Amino acid sequence: MNKTLKIFFAAVLCVAVAACQSKDNHGTGDLTAAQKEMKAAVENYVPQVVYGTYKALADETQNLYEGLSAACEKGVDQLSQADVDAVCSTFLLARKYWEQSEAFLYGPATTFGIDPHIDTWPLDVEALAVSLGNAAQVKMLEGEDGIAYAGAKLGQELLGFHGIEFILFRDGANRSVAALKAAEDDEAFAKVNVSGAQELVYAAAVAGDLRDNCYRLYAAWNPAAESKYLARLEEIEAEIEINGKVYGENLLGAAQLGSSFETWEEAVSTILVGGCSNICAEVADVKMGNAHTGEDVNYIESPYSEKSFQDFIDNILSIQFTLYGSRDASAPGQNSLYGAMANLGYSGTAALKTKLEAALNALKACQAKGAFVKIYADSSVQDAMDAVSALDQELNKAAEWIVKQ
């Protein structure tokens, strides 16, 4: 999931165009009417979309960690199916918030390497079998001290959402409590004897590390992050500032001294290209494309819960919320990026909206046919890839128009 290159070129494009047009407002001149529209849209987007999504993600990953820790303390023999189902529901909600944040991976998620740390796939199941077959290592994962051990020692192929997913789901269903009370029966574990109790210890430690990284995402964006998040980040000595400030301050301070964004055109273009276009390309070319084209049929996101298409839909919804100005927005709101482009006379707004809706509909059509892990070669997947790529093209057209204002 290497997103850095496209983000880099997006930034270079924005800087180059802005410089050629001599629009540097770095504290030296008044904003144009167009720049004021852009500024208002970004000032709405950052708190309403970014801060709100990352706070929900931080809180739900905390709930996931608490649920898995409670399961460990209760003991696998005392767990009910209702206990397991409740943790599975919490996982899926946390997962939704993460996927709905992927249209703004251009900030701390990339700079601090958080994205690959918590969302690398496929899970290295063979390595997991070796780790969980080592009783001494499982012991190191127990309790709160196990969080730091997991984050530092396990490696990104065993960390994050997908390691937890493997413990909680199989074949698209919540793991049965009976399965957790028995020895792990995945073929990768054939030479080791791993219990459900050991698996829950691992899942709880990884969930703690996931929670800490999601706390970091929130605090690394929001300068007003609440003390409970900051206290934990201080405890684990997690850096949250980039060049002396959190990223929300940097983006909201565009066109001022100290910001890495020299103009509001550059800020909006980064959101559209480094954020929205970037996740479009990944969904079409990598998340679906690798398996569909046969390049790597094992490169399937969320195969155990069979929620791949839901992941992809949530990725496109992250673009919708970014354009429309608030979480869960189904239509453009006041001071939204979409509204700003319409107010400024961009003729492509209708096409952008049409392509957005078409991408979501194509993914939902795939979802109705079955799990991606089962239908990745189906022609409907190619249709969805094409629809998402078409949206990507419209986003880039919009960004090109923005930098010329």
C-alpha positions, -999 to 999 in steps of 0.1 A, spaced: 0 0 0 26 26 -11 7 58 -14 36 81 -9 46 85 -45 13 99 -58 10 122 -28 45 135 -36 37 143 -72 4 159 -62 22 183 -40 48 190 -67 21 198 -92 3 221 -68 34 240 -59 46 243 -95 13 257 -108 8 281 -79 43 294 -83 39 299 -120 8 320 -114 25 341 -87 -3 335 -62 19 332 -31 -2 347 -3 23 336 23 13 364 47 21 391 21 -12 398 3 -50 397 5 -69 366 -6 -88 366 -38 -125 358 -38 -118 323 -51 -92 317 -24 -117 329 3 -142 303 -10 -115 276 -8 -104 287 27 -140 285 40 -144 250 25 -112 237 41 -121 253 74 -153 233 73 -138 201 60 -110 198 86 -131 197 118 -163 183 103 -147 154 83 -112 148 95 -114 155 133 -148 139 135 -138 107 117 -106 102 136 -122 108 170 -148 82 162 -121 58 151 -100 65 183 -130 59 205 -142 27 188 -107 12 188 -106 19 225 -139 0 228 -124 -29 208 -94 -31 230 -115 -31 261 -138 -58 247 -109 -81 239 -92 -74 272 -124 -83 290 -127 -115 270 -91 -124 281 -99 -117 317 -132 -136 316 -114 -166 301 -123 -184 270 -141 -212 288 -165 -187 303 -172 -167 270 -207 -168 255 -215 -164 218 -230 -131 227 -196 -120 241 -179 -129 209 -206 -113 187 -204 -80 206 -166 -78 200 -171 -86 164 -197 -58 160 -172 -33 177 -145 -44 153 -167 -38 122 -176 -3 134 -140 6 141 -131 -8 107 -158 14 90 -144 45 106 -109 36 94 -120 29 58 -139 62 58 -107 80 67 -87 69 37 -94 100 17 -71 119 40 -41 96 43 -18 124 30 -11 137 65 1 119 97 -12 85 85 15 85 59 42 107 75 43 86 107 38 53 88 5 46 107 -13 33 76 9 3 68 14 -3 106 -23 -9 112 -37 -19 77 -13 -42 59 -26 -73 42 -26 -101 35 -20 -113 70 11 -135 73 -8 -165 87 22 -188 87 43 -163 107 13 -159 131 13 -196 137 50 -195 146 44 -166 169 14 -180 187 31 -214 189 58 -198 210 45 -199 245 72 -174 257 62 -149 231 25 -152 239 34 -146 275 50 -113 264 18 -102 248 -2 -105 280 -17 -74 298 -10 -38 291 28 -44 287 19 -66 258 8 -36 237 43 -22 235 57 -56 228 32 -62 200 38 -28 184 76 -32 185 82 -69 178 54 -84 157 59 -65 124 32 -49 103 22 -83 86 9 -94 120 -4 -61 133 -35 -40 129 -70 -48 117 -63 -79 98 -46 -99 126 -76 -92 148 -100 -100 119 -84 -135 116 -91 -142 153 -127 -129 152 -140 -140 118 -139 -169 95 -157 -175 62 -177 -143 65 -191 -151 99 -184 -142 135 -161 -169 150 -180 -194 170 -174 -196 207 -169 -233 203 -141 -227 178 -123 -204 203 -127 -230 230 -109 -256 207 -74 -256 192 -69 -234 161 -76 -254 130 -64 -232 102 -40 -252 80 -11 -229 88 -14 -241 124 -11 -278 116 23 -282 133 15 -262 164 -11 -264 191 -26 -229 196 -56 -223 219 -83 -197 216 -71 -182 249 -37 -176 232 -54 -161 202 -73 -137 224 -42 -126 242 -26 -118 208 -58 -100 196 -60 -78 227 -24 -67 225 -27 -59 188 -60 -40 195 -41 -19 221 -15 -10 196 -42 -2 171 -59 20 196 -27 39 204 -21 45 167 -56 58 162 -53 81 192 -21 93 175 -40 100 142 -66 121 160 -41 141 181 -17 145 152 -45 164 133 -65 181 160 -47 208 182 -76 206 206 -75 168 211 -88 159 246 -65 151 275 -73 114 276 -58 109 242 -28 132 249 -21 115 282 -18 81 266 4 94 238 27 111 263 29 78 282 41 59 251 62 89 239 44 91 205 53 121 184 23 140 170 38 171 155 53 176 120 77 205 117 65 219 151 28 217 147 -1 192 143 -14 187 108 -47 204 112 -29 236 121 -7 232 91 -36 228 67 -58 254 82 -28 278 82 -24 276 44 -11 307 27 5 319 60 41 317 72 49 284 88 25 263 67 37 238 41 8 249 19 18 281 2 -16 288 -13 -52 277 -7 -51 263 -43 -24 239 -31 -43 230 0 -75 221 -19 -55 203 -46 -38 181 -20 -71 172 -6 -85 163 -40 -54 145 -54 -32 134 -25 -63 124 -6 -94 115 -28 -77 106 -60 -51 86 -42 -76 63 -26 -96 60 -58 -65 47 -76 -57 23 -48 -93 9 -48 -94 4 -85 -59 -6 -94 -47 -24 -62 -74 -34 -38 -95 -48 -66 -71 -48 -95 -44 -71 -80 -68 -100 -75 -91 -94 -105 -62 -92 -131 -45 -122 -116 -14 -102 -106 -19 -114 -70 -50 -134 -62 -41 -135 -25 -40 -98 -22 -75 -95 -8 -85 -71 19 -107 -83 48 -110 -120 36 -120 -135 69 -149 -112 76 -156 -111 38 -162 -73 41 -139 -63 12 -166 -46 -8 -178 -28 23 -142 -15 28 -142 -3 -8 -176 14 -4 -165 31 27 -133 43 9 -155 60 -17 -178 74 10 -147 90 25 -144 109 -8 -181 118 -7 -179 131 29 -147 151 19 -165 167 -11 -198 172 7 -184 187 39 -194 164 68 -194 128 80 -223 108 67 -232 136 42 -254 124 13 -255 159 -4 -232 189 -5 -234 210 26 -227 247 32 -191 256 28 -183 222 13 -155 217 -12 -181 207 -38 -201 238 -31 -170 260 -34 -163 246 -68 -199 251 -79 -199 287 -65 -167 294 -84 -182 283 -117 -165 249 -122 -184 232 -150 -174 197 -139 -193 195 -107 -223 176 -122 -199 151 -138 -180 147 -105 -213 140 -86 -224 115 -113 -192 96 -113 -192 95 -75 -227 80 -75 -218 56 -103 -187 43 -84 -207 36 -53 -235 19 -73 -210 -3 -91 -195 -14 -58 -228 -21 -43 -237 -42 -73 -206 -63 -67 -214 -66 -31 -249 -80 -39 -232 -108 -59 -211 -121 -30 -178 -116 -12 -148 -103 -31 -127 -133 -20 -152 -155 -40 -161 -133 -70 -129 -113 -76 -127 -126 -112 -163 -116 -120 -169 -91 -148 -188 -69 -123 -155 -63 -106 -140 -49 -138 -171 -27 -141 -166 -13 -106 -129 -8 -113 -137 12 -144 -163 33 -124 -139 41 -97 -112 50 -122 -137 73 -139 -143 91 -106 -105 94 -102 -103 112 -135 -129 137 -125 -112 144 -92 -80 151 -111 -98 174 -135 -112 193 -106 -78 197 -90 -63 209 -123 -91 235 -125 -86 246 -89 -49 254 -93 -57 277 -123 -81 299 -103 
